[in-house]
Amino acid sequence: GFLHYVVDSCEFNSSKLNDIEYIYSHYYNKLEYIRFSSSVGKFVGYTEVGIKNAERLNNGPEVINRRAQKERYCFHNVGIFTESALTKS
């Protein structure tokens, strides 16, 4: 069968919130075809379908929503993670 899934992730290696990178990726059959990265600030396509979708998403409200996710999703969750990890170490 065919498998489509989406991954939201926050990559960081320090407790400084400015060092966090938010990544939002779409996969189809284990192949990443489009990604939003907060360090790039826009969608990037990796396949023909991904490139077409990236152009569409970068010209609409979705790109603005994804730019805000770093603060909404990452800052909140990373703060909780680092606080709980540091108190147990």
PDB file of N, CA, C and O in Angstrom, chain B, residues numbered from 101:
ATOM      1  N   GLY B 101       0.810  -1.179   0.000  1.00  0.00           N
ATOM      2  CA  GLY B 101       0.000   0.000   0.000  1.00  0.00           C
ATOM      3  C   GLY B 101       0.857   1.247   0.000  1.00  0.00           C
ATOM      4  O   GLY B 101       2.087   1.193   0.000  1.00  0.00           O
ATOM      5  N   PHE B 102       0.176   2.350   0.000  1.00  0.00           N
ATOM      6  CA  PHE B 102       0.820   3.651  -0.004  1.00  0.00           C
ATOM      7  C   PHE B 102       0.678   4.286   1.370  1.00  0.00           C
ATOM      8  O   PHE B 102      -0.343   4.123   2.037  1.00  0.00           O
ATOM      9  N   LEU B 103       1.700   5.003   1.782  1.00  0.00           N
ATOM     10  CA  LEU B 103       1.701   5.601   3.111  1.00  0.00           C
ATOM     11  C   LEU B 103       2.077   7.074   3.014  1.00  0.00           C
ATOM     12  O   LEU B 103       3.126   7.424   2.473  1.00  0.00           O
ATOM     13  N   HIS B 104       1.211   7.931   3.541  1.00  0.00           N
ATOM     14  CA  HIS B 104       1.489   9.367   3.613  1.00  0.00           C
ATOM     15  C   HIS B 104       1.510   9.754   5.087  1.00  0.00           C
ATOM     16  O   HIS B 104       0.611   9.379   5.839  1.00  0.00           O
ATOM     17  N   TYR B 105       2.519  10.495   5.500  1.00  0.00           N
ATOM     18  CA  TYR B 105       2.566  10.970   6.878  1.00  0.00           C
ATOM     19  C   TYR B 105       3.288  12.301   6.951  1.00  0.00           C
ATOM     20  O   TYR B 105       4.055  12.674   6.063  1.00  0.00           O
ATOM     21  N   VAL B 106       3.014  13.005   8.045  1.00  0.00           N
ATOM     22  CA  VAL B 106       3.558  14.343   8.285  1.00  0.00           C
ATOM     23  C   VAL B 106       4.315  14.310   9.601  1.00  0.00           C
ATOM     24  O   VAL B 106       3.872  13.684  10.564  1.00  0.00           O
ATOM     25  N   VAL B 107       5.461  14.987   9.642  1.00  0.00           N
ATOM     26  CA  VAL B 107       6.279  15.031  10.852  1.00  0.00           C
ATOM     27  C   VAL B 107       6.553  16.484  11.223  1.00  0.00           C
ATOM     28  O   VAL B 107       7.051  17.260  10.408  1.00  0.00           O
ATOM     29  N   ASP B 108       6.221  16.846  12.465  1.00  0.00           N
ATOM     30  CA  ASP B 108       6.601  18.126  13.066  1.00  0.00           C
ATOM     31  C   ASP B 108       7.768  17.833  13.991  1.00  0.00           C
ATOM     32  O   ASP B 108       7.683  16.914  14.806  1.00  0.00           O
ATOM     33  N   SER B 109       8.846  18.581  13.889  1.00  0.00           N
ATOM     34  CA  SER B 109       9.970  18.348  14.796  1.00  0.00           C
ATOM     35  C   SER B 109      10.657  19.656  15.160  1.00  0.00           C
ATOM     36  O   SER B 109      10.602  20.643  14.427  1.00  0.00           O
ATOM     37  N   CYS B 110      11.298  19.625  16.304  1.00  0.00           N
ATOM     38  CA  CYS B 110      12.081  20.756  16.787  1.00  0.00           C
ATOM     39  C   CYS B 110      13.484  20.226  17.049  1.00  0.00           C
ATOM     40  O   CYS B 110      13.673  19.333  17.876  1.00  0.00           O
ATOM     41  N   GLU B 111      14.453  20.772  16.352  1.00  0.00           N
ATOM     42  CA  GLU B 111      15.829  20.324  16.519  1.00  0.00           C
ATOM     43  C   GLU B 111      16.613  21.387  17.275  1.00  0.00           C
ATOM     44  O   GLU B 111      16.570  22.571  16.941  1.00  0.00           O
ATOM     45  N   PHE B 112      17.326  20.942  18.295  1.00  0.00           N
ATOM     46  CA  PHE B 112      18.094  21.871  19.114  1.00  0.00           C
ATOM     47  C   PHE B 112      19.203  21.110  19.824  1.00  0.00           C
ATOM     48  O   PHE B 112      19.108  19.899  20.026  1.00  0.00           O
ATOM     49  N   ASN B 113      20.249  21.824  20.200  1.00  0.00           N
ATOM     50  CA  ASN B 113      21.322  21.194  20.956  1.00  0.00           C
ATOM     51  C   ASN B 113      21.788  22.058  22.114  1.00  0.00           C
ATOM     52  O   ASN B 113      22.866  21.843  22.667  1.00  0.00           O
ATOM     53  N   SER B 114      20.969  23.037  22.476  1.00  0.00           N
ATOM     54  CA  SER B 114      21.246  23.830  23.665  1.00  0.00           C
ATOM     55  C   SER B 114      19.922  24.291  24.249  1.00  0.00           C
ATOM     56  O   SER B 114      18.870  24.125  23.631  1.00  0.00           O
ATOM     57  N   SER B 115      19.977  24.860  25.419  1.00  0.00           N
ATOM     58  CA  SER B 115      18.747  25.327  26.056  1.00  0.00           C
ATOM     59  C   SER B 115      18.357  26.725  25.585  1.00  0.00           C
ATOM     60  O   SER B 115      17.337  27.258  26.019  1.00  0.00           O
ATOM     61  N   LYS B 116      19.157  27.325  24.701  1.00  0.00           N
ATOM     62  CA  LYS B 116      18.835  28.646  24.160  1.00  0.00           C
ATOM     63  C   LYS B 116      17.720  28.507  23.131  1.00  0.00           C
ATOM     64  O   LYS B 116      17.840  27.724  22.189  1.00  0.00           O
ATOM     65  N   LEU B 117      16.656  29.248  23.302  1.00  0.00           N
ATOM     66  CA  LEU B 117      15.506  29.122  22.411  1.00  0.00           C
ATOM     67  C   LEU B 117      15.803  29.624  21.001  1.00  0.00           C
ATOM     68  O   LEU B 117      15.125  29.217  20.058  1.00  0.00           O
ATOM     69  N   ASN B 118      16.791  30.490  20.832  1.00  0.00           N
ATOM     70  CA  ASN B 118      17.116  30.996  19.497  1.00  0.00           C
ATOM     71  C   ASN B 118      17.790  29.943  18.627  1.00  0.00           C
ATOM     72  O   ASN B 118      17.824  30.080  17.404  1.00  0.00           O
ATOM     73  N   ASP B 119      18.325  28.896  19.241  1.00  0.00           N
ATOM     74  CA  ASP B 119      19.026  27.851  18.497  1.00  0.00           C
ATOM     75  C   ASP B 119      18.090  26.757  17.966  1.00  0.00           C
ATOM     76  O   ASP B 119      18.551  25.813  17.325  1.00  0.00           O
ATOM     77  N   ILE B 120      16.802  26.874  18.222  1.00  0.00           N
ATOM     78  CA  ILE B 120      15.842  25.852  17.819  1.00  0.00           C
ATOM     79  C   ILE B 120      15.479  26.013  16.345  1.00  0.00           C
ATOM     80  O   ILE B 120      15.282  27.126  15.856  1.00  0.00           O
ATOM     81  N   GLU B 121      15.395  24.880  15.650  1.00  0.00           N
ATOM     82  CA  GLU B 121      14.913  24.885  14.276  1.00  0.00           C
ATOM     83  C   GLU B 121      13.634  24.054  14.212  1.00  0.00           C
ATOM     84  O   GLU B 121      13.621  22.895  14.629  1.00  0.00           O
ATOM     85  N   TYR B 122      12.569  24.640  13.696  1.00  0.00           N
ATOM     86  CA  TYR B 122      11.298  23.950  13.514  1.00  0.00           C
ATOM     87  C   TYR B 122      11.261  23.379  12.095  1.00  0.00           C
ATOM     88  O   TYR B 122      11.533  24.091  11.128  1.00  0.00           O
ATOM     89  N   ILE B 123      10.923  22.093  11.975  1.00  0.00           N
ATOM     90  CA  ILE B 123      10.848  21.441  10.668  1.00  0.00           C
ATOM     91  C   ILE B 123       9.496  20.728  10.553  1.00  0.00           C
ATOM     92  O   ILE B 123       9.075  20.005  11.455  1.00  0.00           O
ATOM     93  N   TYR B 124       8.837  20.952   9.426  1.00  0.00           N
ATOM     94  CA  TYR B 124       7.542  20.341   9.116  1.00  0.00           C
ATOM     95  C   TYR B 124       7.686  19.664   7.763  1.00  0.00           C
ATOM     96  O   TYR B 124       7.886  20.337   6.752  1.00  0.00           O
ATOM     97  N   SER B 125       7.585  18.334   7.733  1.00  0.00           N
ATOM     98  CA  SER B 125       7.845  17.571   6.513  1.00  0.00           C
ATOM     99  C   SER B 125       6.676  16.668   6.151  1.00  0.00           C
ATOM    100  O   SER B 125       5.990  16.136   7.024  1.00  0.00           O
ATOM    101  N   HIS B 126       6.460  16.502   4.840  1.00  0.00           N
ATOM    102  CA  HIS B 126       5.489  15.548   4.309  1.00  0.00           C
ATOM    103  C   HIS B 126       6.248  14.426   3.615  1.00  0.00           C
ATOM    104  O   HIS B 126       7.187  14.671   2.857  1.00  0.00           O
ATOM    105  N   TYR B 127       5.828  13.190   3.882  1.00  0.00           N
ATOM    106  CA  TYR B 127       6.445  12.013   3.286  1.00  0.00           C
ATOM    107  C   TYR B 127       5.384  11.191   2.556  1.00  0.00           C
ATOM    108  O   TYR B 127       4.226  11.133   2.969  1.00  0.00           O
ATOM    109  N   TYR B 128       5.799  10.569   1.483  1.00  0.00           N
ATOM    110  CA  TYR B 128       4.962   9.624   0.761  1.00  0.00           C
ATOM    111  C   TYR B 128       5.828   8.428   0.410  1.00  0.00           C
ATOM    112  O   TYR B 128       6.846   8.563  -0.269  1.00  0.00           O
ATOM    113  N   ASN B 129       5.415   7.250   0.879  1.00  0.00           N
ATOM    114  CA  ASN B 129       6.207   6.029   0.693  1.00  0.00           C
ATOM    115  C   ASN B 129       7.661   6.209   1.147  1.00  0.00           C
ATOM    116  O   ASN B 129       8.595   5.832   0.440  1.00  0.00           O
ATOM    117  N   LYS B 130       7.831   6.786   2.327  1.00  0.00           N
ATOM    118  CA  LYS B 130       9.131   6.996   2.968  1.00  0.00           C
ATOM    119  C   LYS B 130      10.018   8.022   2.267  1.00  0.00           C
ATOM    120  O   LYS B 130      11.189   8.161   2.620  1.00  0.00           O
ATOM    121  N   LEU B 131       9.485   8.737   1.287  1.00  0.00           N
ATOM    122  CA  LEU B 131      10.247   9.748   0.563  1.00  0.00           C
ATOM    123  C   LEU B 131       9.733  11.136   0.936  1.00  0.00           C
ATOM    124  O   LEU B 131       8.560  11.449   0.731  1.00  0.00           O
ATOM    125  N   GLU B 132      10.607  11.952   1.479  1.00  0.00           N
ATOM    126  CA  GLU B 132      10.220  13.319   1.818  1.00  0.00           C
ATOM    127  C   GLU B 132      10.056  14.111   0.521  1.00  0.00           C
ATOM    128  O   GLU B 132      10.977  14.189  -0.291  1.00  0.00           O
ATOM    129  N   TYR B 133       8.871  14.695   0.341  1.00  0.00           N
ATOM    130  CA  TYR B 133       8.652  15.432  -0.893  1.00  0.00           C
ATOM    131  C   TYR B 133       8.484  16.927  -0.693  1.00  0.00           C
ATOM    132  O   TYR B 133       8.582  17.685  -1.658  1.00  0.00           O
ATOM    133  N   ILE B 134       8.233  17.372   0.527  1.00  0.00           N
ATOM    134  CA  ILE B 134       8.154  18.809   0.802  1.00  0.00           C
ATOM    135  C   ILE B 134       8.512  19.050   2.263  1.00  0.00           C
ATOM    136  O   ILE B 134       8.222  18.227   3.132  1.00  0.00           O
ATOM    137  N   ARG B 135       9.153  20.204   2.521  1.00  0.00           N
ATOM    138  CA  ARG B 135       9.571  20.548   3.890  1.00  0.00           C
ATOM    139  C   ARG B 135       9.482  22.045   4.102  1.00  0.00           C
ATOM    140  O   ARG B 135       9.786  22.847   3.219  1.00  0.00           O
ATOM    141  N   PHE B 136       9.045  22.398   5.327  1.00  0.00           N
ATOM    142  CA  PHE B 136       9.172  23.772   5.793  1.00  0.00           C
ATOM    143  C   PHE B 136      10.203  23.758   6.899  1.00  0.00           C
ATOM    144  O   PHE B 136      10.118  22.946   7.821  1.00  0.00           O
ATOM    145  N   SER B 137      11.176  24.649   6.815  1.00  0.00           N
ATOM    146  CA  SER B 137      12.191  24.787   7.855  1.00  0.00           C
ATOM    147  C   SER B 137      12.199  26.232   8.322  1.00  0.00           C
ATOM    148  O   SER B 137      12.200  27.155   7.508  1.00  0.00           O
ATOM    149  N   SER B 138      12.205  26.425   9.638  1.00  0.00           N
ATOM    150  CA  SER B 138      12.209  27.791  10.155  1.00  0.00           C
ATOM    151  C   SER B 138      13.497  28.521   9.824  1.00  0.00           C
ATOM    152  O   SER B 138      13.510  29.751   9.772  1.00  0.00           O
ATOM    153  N   SER B 139      14.574  27.795   9.601  1.00  0.00           N
ATOM    154  CA  SER B 139      15.829  28.469   9.251  1.00  0.00           C
ATOM    155  C   SER B 139      15.803  28.969   7.803  1.00  0.00           C
ATOM    156  O   SER B 139      16.480  29.944   7.478  1.00  0.00           O
ATOM    157  N   VAL B 140      15.035  28.319   6.937  1.00  0.00           N
ATOM    158  CA  VAL B 140      14.874  28.781   5.553  1.00  0.00           C
ATOM    159  C   VAL B 140      13.721  29.768   5.462  1.00  0.00           C
ATOM    160  O   VAL B 140      13.799  30.745   4.716  1.00  0.00           O
ATOM    161  N   GLY B 141      12.650  29.525   6.215  1.00  0.00           N
ATOM    162  CA  GLY B 141      11.509  30.430   6.265  1.00  0.00           C
ATOM    163  C   GLY B 141      10.484  30.219   5.171  1.00  0.00           C
ATOM    164  O   GLY B 141       9.598  31.052   4.981  1.00  0.00           O
ATOM    165  N   LYS B 142      10.592  29.109   4.443  1.00  0.00           N
ATOM    166  CA  LYS B 142       9.611  28.824   3.392  1.00  0.00           C
ATOM    167  C   LYS B 142       9.596  27.323   3.117  1.00  0.00           C
ATOM    168  O   LYS B 142      10.435  26.575   3.619  1.00  0.00           O
ATOM    169  N   PHE B 143       8.623  26.901   2.309  1.00  0.00           N
ATOM    170  CA  PHE B 143       8.529  25.509   1.895  1.00  0.00           C
ATOM    171  C   PHE B 143       9.509  25.243   0.760  1.00  0.00           C
ATOM    172  O   PHE B 143       9.725  26.091  -0.106  1.00  0.00           O
ATOM    173  N   VAL B 144      10.095  24.055   0.781  1.00  0.00           N
ATOM    174  CA  VAL B 144      11.000  23.618  -0.279  1.00  0.00           C
ATOM    175  C   VAL B 144      10.525  22.245  -0.733  1.00  0.00           C
ATOM    176  O   VAL B 144      10.282  21.360   0.088  1.00  0.00           O
ATOM    177  N   GLY B 145      10.393  22.073  -2.055  1.00  0.00           N
ATOM    178  CA  GLY B 145       9.967  20.801  -2.607  1.00  0.00           C
ATOM    179  C   GLY B 145      11.157  19.987  -3.075  1.00  0.00           C
ATOM    180  O   GLY B 145      12.140  20.536  -3.572  1.00  0.00           O
ATOM    181  N   TYR B 146      11.065  18.662  -2.913  1.00  0.00           N
ATOM    182  CA  TYR B 146      12.153  17.761  -3.293  1.00  0.00           C
ATOM    183  C   TYR B 146      11.783  16.856  -4.460  1.00  0.00           C
ATOM    184  O   TYR B 146      12.644  16.167  -5.006  1.00  0.00           O
ATOM    185  N   THR B 147      10.518  16.852  -4.846  1.00  0.00           N
ATOM    186  CA  THR B 147      10.062  16.080  -5.998  1.00  0.00           C
ATOM    187  C   THR B 147       9.256  17.026  -6.886  1.00  0.00           C
ATOM    188  O   THR B 147       9.036  18.183  -6.527  1.00  0.00           O
ATOM    189  N   GLU B 148       8.823  16.541  -8.026  1.00  0.00           N
ATOM    190  CA  GLU B 148       8.020  17.373  -8.926  1.00  0.00           C
ATOM    191  C   GLU B 148       6.739  17.843  -8.237  1.00  0.00           C
ATOM    192  O   GLU B 148       6.381  19.018  -8.320  1.00  0.00           O
ATOM    193  N   VAL B 149       6.065  16.939  -7.569  1.00  0.00           N
ATOM    194  CA  VAL B 149       4.839  17.293  -6.835  1.00  0.00           C
ATOM    195  C   VAL B 149       5.169  18.232  -5.679  1.00  0.00           C
ATOM    196  O   VAL B 149       4.435  19.187  -5.425  1.00  0.00           O
ATOM    197  N   GLY B 150       6.263  17.966  -4.984  1.00  0.00           N
ATOM    198  CA  GLY B 150       6.663  18.808  -3.864  1.00  0.00           C
ATOM    199  C   GLY B 150       6.999  20.223  -4.283  1.00  0.00           C
ATOM    200  O   GLY B 150       6.659  21.173  -3.578  1.00  0.00           O
ATOM    201  N   ILE B 151       7.662  20.384  -5.420  1.00  0.00           N
ATOM    202  CA  ILE B 151       8.022  21.719  -5.916  1.00  0.00           C
ATOM    203  C   ILE B 151       6.766  22.519  -6.262  1.00  0.00           C
ATOM    204  O   ILE B 151       6.678  23.705  -5.948  1.00  0.00           O
ATOM    205  N   LYS B 152       5.797  21.872  -6.908  1.00  0.00           N
ATOM    206  CA  LYS B 152       4.538  22.552  -7.244  1.00  0.00           C
ATOM    207  C   LYS B 152       3.786  22.968  -5.991  1.00  0.00           C
ATOM    208  O   LYS B 152       3.261  24.078  -5.915  1.00  0.00           O
ATOM    209  N   ASN B 153       3.734  22.070  -5.003  1.00  0.00           N
ATOM    210  CA  ASN B 153       3.051  22.392  -3.750  1.00  0.00           C
ATOM    211  C   ASN B 153       3.784  23.467  -2.965  1.00  0.00           C
ATOM    212  O   ASN B 153       3.146  24.305  -2.329  1.00  0.00           O
ATOM    213  N   ALA B 154       5.104  23.460  -2.997  1.00  0.00           N
ATOM    214  CA  ALA B 154       5.881  24.481  -2.295  1.00  0.00           C
ATOM    215  C   ALA B 154       5.587  25.862  -2.863  1.00  0.00           C
ATOM    216  O   ALA B 154       5.428  26.821  -2.108  1.00  0.00           O
ATOM    217  N   GLU B 155       5.514  25.974  -4.187  1.00  0.00           N
ATOM    218  CA  GLU B 155       5.184  27.262  -4.808  1.00  0.00           C
ATOM    219  C   GLU B 155       3.816  27.745  -4.353  1.00  0.00           C
ATOM    220  O   GLU B 155       3.646  28.915  -4.011  1.00  0.00           O
ATOM    221  N   ARG B 156       2.841  26.841  -4.350  1.00  0.00           N
ATOM    222  CA  ARG B 156       1.484  27.198  -3.938  1.00  0.00           C
ATOM    223  C   ARG B 156       1.448  27.608  -2.463  1.00  0.00           C
ATOM    224  O   ARG B 156       0.846  28.625  -2.118  1.00  0.00           O
ATOM    225  N   LEU B 157       2.082  26.831  -1.604  1.00  0.00           N
ATOM    226  CA  LEU B 157       2.050  27.111  -0.167  1.00  0.00           C
ATOM    227  C   LEU B 157       2.824  28.375   0.194  1.00  0.00           C
ATOM    228  O   LEU B 157       2.431  29.088   1.117  1.00  0.00           O
ATOM    229  N   ASN B 158       3.905  28.667  -0.507  1.00  0.00           N
ATOM    230  CA  ASN B 158       4.689  29.868  -0.225  1.00  0.00           C
ATOM    231  C   ASN B 158       3.968  31.146  -0.633  1.00  0.00           C
ATOM    232  O   ASN B 158       4.333  32.231  -0.180  1.00  0.00           O
ATOM    233  N   ASN B 159       2.949  31.033  -1.480  1.00  0.00           N
ATOM    234  CA  ASN B 159       2.174  32.197  -1.905  1.00  0.00           C
ATOM    235  C   ASN B 159       0.846  32.322  -1.176  1.00  0.00           C
ATOM    236  O   ASN B 159       0.015  33.149  -1.551  1.00  0.00           O
ATOM    237  N   GLY B 160       0.632  31.523  -0.149  1.00  0.00           N
ATOM    238  CA  GLY B 160      -0.622  31.542   0.585  1.00  0.00           C
ATOM    239  C   GLY B 160      -0.402  31.740   2.074  1.00  0.00           C
ATOM    240  O   GLY B 160       0.718  31.992   2.518  1.00  0.00           O
ATOM    241  N   PRO B 161      -1.474  31.624   2.841  1.00  0.00           N
ATOM    242  CA  PRO B 161      -1.387  31.849   4.293  1.00  0.00           C
ATOM    243  C   PRO B 161      -0.665  30.742   5.053  1.00  0.00           C
ATOM    244  O   PRO B 161      -0.262  30.944   6.198  1.00  0.00           O
ATOM    245  N   GLU B 162      -0.497  29.584   4.436  1.00  0.00           N
ATOM    246  CA  GLU B 162       0.133  28.460   5.125  1.00  0.00           C
ATOM    247  C   GLU B 162       1.567  28.774   5.539  1.00  0.00           C
ATOM    248  O   GLU B 162       1.992  28.357   6.617  1.00  0.00           O
ATOM    249  N   VAL B 163       2.313  29.487   4.728  1.00  0.00           N
ATOM    250  CA  VAL B 163       3.704  29.801   5.058  1.00  0.00           C
ATOM    251  C   VAL B 163       3.775  30.712   6.292  1.00  0.00           C
ATOM    252  O   VAL B 163       4.687  30.576   7.108  1.00  0.00           O
ATOM    253  N   ILE B 164       2.832  31.624   6.429  1.00  0.00           N
ATOM    254  CA  ILE B 164       2.792  32.513   7.597  1.00  0.00           C
ATOM    255  C   ILE B 164       2.480  31.701   8.853  1.00  0.00           C
ATOM    256  O   ILE B 164       3.076  31.924   9.907  1.00  0.00           O
ATOM    257  N   ASN B 165       1.548  30.766   8.737  1.00  0.00           N
ATOM    258  CA  ASN B 165       1.207  29.902   9.864  1.00  0.00           C
ATOM    259  C   ASN B 165       2.402  29.062  10.297  1.00  0.00           C
ATOM    260  O   ASN B 165       2.657  28.926  11.494  1.00  0.00           O
ATOM    261  N   ARG B 166       3.127  28.506   9.359  1.00  0.00           N
ATOM    262  CA  ARG B 166       4.290  27.666   9.692  1.00  0.00           C
ATOM    263  C   ARG B 166       5.406  28.485  10.331  1.00  0.00           C
ATOM    264  O   ARG B 166       6.108  27.985  11.209  1.00  0.00           O
ATOM    265  N   ARG B 167       5.579  29.717   9.911  1.00  0.00           N
ATOM    266  CA  ARG B 167       6.609  30.570  10.523  1.00  0.00           C
ATOM    267  C   ARG B 167       6.316  30.801  11.997  1.00  0.00           C
ATOM    268  O   ARG B 167       7.239  30.925  12.801  1.00  0.00           O
ATOM    269  N   ALA B 168       5.050  30.859  12.354  1.00  0.00           N
ATOM    270  CA  ALA B 168       4.658  31.089  13.751  1.00  0.00           C
ATOM    271  C   ALA B 168       4.761  29.820  14.598  1.00  0.00           C
ATOM    272  O   ALA B 168       4.789  29.901  15.826  1.00  0.00           O
ATOM    273  N   GLN B 169       4.816  28.661  13.966  1.00  0.00           N
ATOM    274  CA  GLN B 169       4.855  27.408  14.711  1.00  0.00           C
ATOM    275  C   GLN B 169       6.121  27.227  15.549  1.00  0.00           C
ATOM    276  O   GLN B 169       6.095  26.518  16.555  1.00  0.00           O
ATOM    277  N   LYS B 170       7.209  27.846  15.157  1.00  0.00           N
ATOM    278  CA  LYS B 170       8.438  27.730  15.957  1.00  0.00           C
ATOM    279  C   LYS B 170       8.169  28.217  17.373  1.00  0.00           C
ATOM    280  O   LYS B 170       8.551  27.562  18.343  1.00  0.00           O
ATOM    281  N   GLU B 171       7.516  29.360  17.490  1.00  0.00           N
ATOM    282  CA  GLU B 171       7.211  29.882  18.822  1.00  0.00           C
ATOM    283  C   GLU B 171       6.100  29.099  19.499  1.00  0.00           C
ATOM    284  O   GLU B 171       6.199  28.772  20.682  1.00  0.00           O
ATOM    285  N   ARG B 172       5.039  28.795  18.755  1.00  0.00           N
ATOM    286  CA  ARG B 172       3.884  28.107  19.332  1.00  0.00           C
ATOM    287  C   ARG B 172       4.199  26.674  19.729  1.00  0.00           C
ATOM    288  O   ARG B 172       3.852  26.244  20.829  1.00  0.00           O
ATOM    289  N   TYR B 173       4.849  25.940  18.852  1.00  0.00           N
ATOM    290  CA  TYR B 173       5.067  24.505  19.057  1.00  0.00           C
ATOM    291  C   TYR B 173       6.402  24.230  19.757  1.00  0.00           C
ATOM    292  O   TYR B 173       6.437  23.545  20.779  1.00  0.00           O
ATOM    293  N   CYS B 174       7.474  24.751  19.223  1.00  0.00           N
ATOM    294  CA  CYS B 174       8.806  24.417  19.738  1.00  0.00           C
ATOM    295  C   CYS B 174       9.117  25.078  21.076  1.00  0.00           C
ATOM    296  O   CYS B 174       9.514  24.394  22.020  1.00  0.00           O
ATOM    297  N   PHE B 175       8.945  26.384  21.175  1.00  0.00           N
ATOM    298  CA  PHE B 175       9.340  27.067  22.404  1.00  0.00           C
ATOM    299  C   PHE B 175       8.604  26.479  23.600  1.00  0.00           C
ATOM    300  O   PHE B 175       9.195  26.277  24.661  1.00  0.00           O
ATOM    301  N   HIS B 176       7.332  26.207  23.431  1.00  0.00           N
ATOM    302  CA  HIS B 176       6.537  25.646  24.526  1.00  0.00           C
ATOM    303  C   HIS B 176       7.031  24.250  24.907  1.00  0.00           C
ATOM    304  O   HIS B 176       7.321  23.984  26.073  1.00  0.00           O
ATOM    305  N   ASN B 177       7.125  23.360  23.914  1.00  0.00           N
ATOM    306  CA  ASN B 177       7.486  21.967  24.202  1.00  0.00           C
ATOM    307  C   ASN B 177       8.949  21.796  24.588  1.00  0.00           C
ATOM    308  O   ASN B 177       9.256  20.985  25.462  1.00  0.00           O
ATOM    309  N   VAL B 178       9.845  22.527  23.971  1.00  0.00           N
ATOM    310  CA  VAL B 178      11.258  22.416  24.323  1.00  0.00           C
ATOM    311  C   VAL B 178      11.489  22.949  25.736  1.00  0.00           C
ATOM    312  O   VAL B 178      12.302  22.406  26.484  1.00  0.00           O
ATOM    313  N   GLY B 179      10.780  24.000  26.093  1.00  0.00           N
ATOM    314  CA  GLY B 179      10.891  24.513  27.457  1.00  0.00           C
ATOM    315  C   GLY B 179      10.491  23.481  28.486  1.00  0.00           C
ATOM    316  O   GLY B 179      11.162  23.328  29.507  1.00  0.00           O
ATOM    317  N   ILE B 180       9.416  22.776  28.233  1.00  0.00           N
ATOM    318  CA  ILE B 180       8.958  21.718  29.135  1.00  0.00           C
ATOM    319  C   ILE B 180       9.970  20.580  29.171  1.00  0.00           C
ATOM    320  O   ILE B 180      10.295  20.069  30.242  1.00  0.00           O
ATOM    321  N   PHE B 181      10.466  20.183  28.005  1.00  0.00           N
ATOM    322  CA  PHE B 181      11.421  19.075  27.919  1.00  0.00           C
ATOM    323  C   PHE B 181      12.721  19.394  28.663  1.00  0.00           C
ATOM    324  O   PHE B 181      13.181  18.597  29.480  1.00  0.00           O
ATOM    325  N   THR B 182      13.308  20.554  28.380  1.00  0.00           N
ATOM    326  CA  THR B 182      14.594  20.879  29.005  1.00  0.00           C
ATOM    327  C   THR B 182      14.427  21.079  30.513  1.00  0.00           C
ATOM    328  O   THR B 182      15.303  20.701  31.290  1.00  0.00           O
ATOM    329  N   GLU B 183      13.312  21.669  30.925  1.00  0.00           N
ATOM    330  CA  GLU B 183      13.080  21.872  32.355  1.00  0.00           C
ATOM    331  C   GLU B 183      12.980  20.522  33.076  1.00  0.00           C
ATOM    332  O   GLU B 183      13.590  20.336  34.129  1.00  0.00           O
ATOM    333  N   SER B 184      12.218  19.590  32.516  1.00  0.00           N
ATOM    334  CA  SER B 184      12.078  18.290  33.174  1.00  0.00           C
ATOM    335  C   SER B 184      13.370  17.475  33.097  1.00  0.00           C
ATOM    336  O   SER B 184      13.698  16.749  34.035  1.00  0.00           O
ATOM    337  N   ALA B 185      14.099  17.587  31.998  1.00  0.00           N
ATOM    338  CA  ALA B 185      15.364  16.841  31.854  1.00  0.00           C
ATOM    339  C   ALA B 185      16.429  17.395  32.779  1.00  0.00           C
ATOM    340  O   ALA B 185      17.184  16.633  33.383  1.00  0.00           O
ATOM    341  N   LEU B 186      16.498  18.709  32.895  1.00  0.00           N
ATOM    342  CA  LEU B 186      17.531  19.308  33.744  1.00  0.00           C
ATOM    343  C   LEU B 186      17.272  19.076  35.222  1.00  0.00           C
ATOM    344  O   LEU B 186      18.223  18.975  35.998  1.00  0.00           O
ATOM    345  N   THR B 187      16.010  18.988  35.636  1.00  0.00           N
ATOM    346  CA  THR B 187      15.730  18.764  37.047  1.00  0.00           C
ATOM    347  C   THR B 187      16.003  17.317  37.448  1.00  0.00           C
ATOM    348  O   THR B 187      16.150  17.033  38.637  1.00  0.00           O
ATOM    349  N   LYS B 188      16.076  16.392  36.482  1.00  0.00           N
ATOM    350  CA  LYS B 188      16.331  14.995  36.789  1.00  0.00           C
ATOM    351  C   LYS B 188      17.802  14.621  36.629  1.00  0.00           C
ATOM    352  O   LYS B 188      18.203  13.521  37.011  1.00  0.00           O
ATOM    353  N   SER B 189      18.613  15.525  36.066  1.00  0.00           N
ATOM    354  CA  SER B 189      20.016  15.161  35.866  1.00  0.00           C
ATOM    355  C   SER B 189      20.882  15.613  37.019  1.00  0.00           C
ATOM    356  O   SER B 189      22.091  15.386  37.010  1.00  0.00           O
TER     357      SER B 189
END
